[in-house]
Amino acid sequence: MSTLTAPDTAPSTSAIPAAPMGSQYGGRDGLRASTQHVLTLAGRTITKIRRTPEQLVDATLQPILFVILFVYLFGAAVAGSRHDYTEFVIPSIMAQTLLFASMTIGVNLNTDIKKGVFDRFRSLPISRSAPLIGAVLGELVRFVIGACFVIGFGYVIGFRVHTNAFEAIAGVLLVLLFAISVCWVSVFIGMLVREPGAVQGFGFLLMFPLTFGSTTFVKAATLPGWLQAWVHVNPVTHLVEAVRGLMLGGPVAWPVAQSLLWSFGIAAVFMPLAIRAYRRKV
Amino acid sequence: MRYAVEAEGLVKRFGSTKALDGVDLAVAEGSVLGVLGPNGAGKTTAVRILATLLTPDAGSARVLGHDVLKDGVKVRRQIGLTGQYASVDEDLTGTENLVLIGRLLDLPRRDARSRAKELLASFDLTEAADRPAKNYSGGMRRRLDLAASLVGRPAVMYLDEPTTGLDPSKREDMWKLVRGLVADGTTVLLTTQYLDEADALADEIAVIDHGKVIASGTPAELKHIVGGQTIQVRPLDPEDLPAVAGILNTISTGRAESPARGVLSVPVAGDEALADVAIRLAAEGIAVAEFSLRLPSLDEVFFSLTGRHETPPDDPESSDITREDAA
């Protein structure tokens, strides 16, 4: 029994001369190829969003409903003035929107794996984690659209940035970074849970206490002691305070630092966990 | 003989179930190996190990000389995989699916596009090229899936139950495609639940059951062990039945029986008997309405190899009559 050692002697499967099968992996070429794969796979997510824009409803119409609900229903009662509450709540609803939207990826990946699309990716000579990283990166598009919708609608109903464009954009970027980190939590859940519907359920279960149990809608001082204790340790509180500070003015150094730390912390823990769970699952 | 795929002693457990219990497989370069077995026999597990999608608990395998455990990327550069469930992205169009694969195989954008176009044309999908795959029929989806696995011009193709769930005419189409691949020099490992499919496509067949290869050989050798082939004749004129029975009784060791009104059938040892019967029918001037060689079903194959009927995969391991003497 002899063994084939030279793959280039393998017969071509087509009369057409074989196309180059890509760079050798390793070194800078390997990194460039991997980056290319990740971007290609992120492009896949974007194509899907473009094809079925209705899946953006969680990042577009839903937050607008939230803004209307909170500003017009509770605004005057909570803050005394509807206008003051609009200013207070737009930056934080943007954060909340993106955090909820970051739960979508777990559902989508769970579905993808069920349908076998990932088997195809895994039988290709690309890095095993490229499909996951690409999918997470593709979510950025959803997040940017969501942020634009909330801020845009806010402007229509009287919200104004009090600082400057630079700080406001920094605020949006901070939320994007945080939401991308939280994506890895969603991916992790998506790998652990069997049904896409259950992934959604767990995502909501996680996001409700995090986004509502923070200073997203009310000031901490109005809350009972035990709830204040939770609100103060909740990372979303720091994020919300940081964005508010960046858009409306006020102390930002500490909440921004906290938010960055949490973003990197969450990613550092959940990205490896998610990738490991993914490798086990498929 | 050079082997494109070689596997020795593959073992894989899922919890307490032993999906593979020491499987050896070898596929000669440019040939077709049919892996035949019932649901849960371990066929898909074996394919997934050979495609580097699963790690075996024991044993080793090489694809074109590359170890599936140590050289996964090199193996993946040589293989194409088409599973039982078409793994295409339903939200993307046919073209987008294939271009995506091409880009992931590091083809420049233009080459990826032209390769996609060429594959869509050869799989008769040009018209559907710009429609999302979710609007494809089952057969179209399978063809797109097969096209997707051919983007990189793999030297070795794994086809995991490529025709399960397809209607008979689509099955013939798929067989034609497989023959086309082989004609181009591709090595094919094909799993199937149908003996007639393995017979139609494979150079060698390995029968797998409860994670073990229980028989292997060429289709002719296997049919010889298994027996169970029958010739069925339905004369146009029922008056001819006694004459037909006479002919059948002379070419077979068994006696002609009538499985249905106006039909006679007799067990035969090999394909050659078909020609014998045809010549004699012609010589006696008997017109026939139906004349066929029936292959044994998977269940019958298993019955003759193991002495028991095909059983659900969770049944206790039965090791009574395992035959490896075919090859």
Interface residues (C-beta under 8 A of the other chain):
Chain A: M1 S2 T3 L4 T5 A6 P7 A10 P11 S12 T13 S14 A15 I16 A18 A19 P20 M21 G22 S23 Y25 A33 Q36 H37 T40 L41 R44 T47 K48 R51 T52 D112 K115 G116 V117 F118 D119 R120 F121 R122 S123 L124 P125 I126 V282
Chain B: M1 R2 Y3 A4 E6 A26 E29 G30 A51 T52 L53 R62 L64 G65 H66 V73 K74 R76 R77 Q78 I79 G80 L81 G83 Y85 A86 S87 V88 D89 E90 D91 L92 E96 L100 I101 R103 L104 L105 D106 L107 D111 R115 E118 P132 A148 S149 L150 G152 R153 P154 A155 V156 M157 L181 D184 G185 T186
